[in-house]
Amino acid sequence: FQDEWGPEVGSELPELTVKDTEGNDRTLEDLTGDNKGIVLFFVRTSNW
């Protein structure tokens, strides 16, 4: 099964800003640090 929706594997992410547990804005660069790697899980509920 091939899905044409979404970015290609290995493509760069757009700028991303999220709130941390204290309500502060964090960028993707903040989250990756010196490692330059991160695993993101996007979970969609079945209640939509």
trRosetta pair geometry for C-beta under 8 A, 3 or more apart (Angstrom, degrees):
i j d omega theta_ij theta_ji phi_ij phi_ji
3 6 7.0 39 114 22 111 109
7 11 4.6 -127 172 62 113 134
7 13 7.8 -164 29 -99 173 56
8 11 4.6 98 62 -30 83 118
13 16 5.9 -26 146 -23 124 124
13 28 6.2 171 92 -119 136 168
15 27 7.2 -45 -166 -147 83 106
15 28 7.2 -155 -154 12 41 115
16 27 6.7 122 80 -160 60 59
16 28 4.4 71 55 -46 105 110
17 25 5.3 -4 -176 -168 113 104
17 26 6.9 154 -155 75 62 38
17 27 5.4 -32 -97 -95 75 65
17 28 8.0 -89 -69 -20 41 71
18 25 7.5 143 77 -150 26 56
18 26 5.6 -29 67 62 75 91
18 31 8.0 29 42 -49 116 138
19 23 5.6 -20 -167 -139 116 36
19 24 6.9 135 -152 65 65 30
19 25 6.4 -44 -95 -92 58 47
19 26 7.3 115 -137 14 12 88
20 23 7.2 -49 66 20 66 17
20 24 5.0 -7 35 58 109 86
20 25 8.0 -159 -2 -82 84 1
20 26 5.0 78 -46 -23 101 129
26 30 4.5 -125 -164 82 82 141
26 31 5.9 86 151 -53 120 93
27 30 4.7 110 52 0 70 99
27 31 7.2 -141 97 -2 43 87
28 31 5.7 -59 -151 39 35 111
28 32 6.3 27 156 -16 70 108
28 38 7.2 -147 -164 35 84 152
29 32 6.1 -57 -140 38 29 104
30 33 7.5 13 171 -63 31 63
31 38 5.6 46 124 -101 107 154
32 35 6.0 -131 175 69 71 82
32 36 5.4 48 159 -117 127 25
32 37 6.3 129 -147 36 101 20
32 38 4.9 -100 -92 -32 81 113
33 36 7.9 -104 82 -40 50 42
35 38 7.7 116 91 -56 115 68
44 48 7.0 -58 178 -1 97 142
45 48 6.2 125 78 -31 86 96
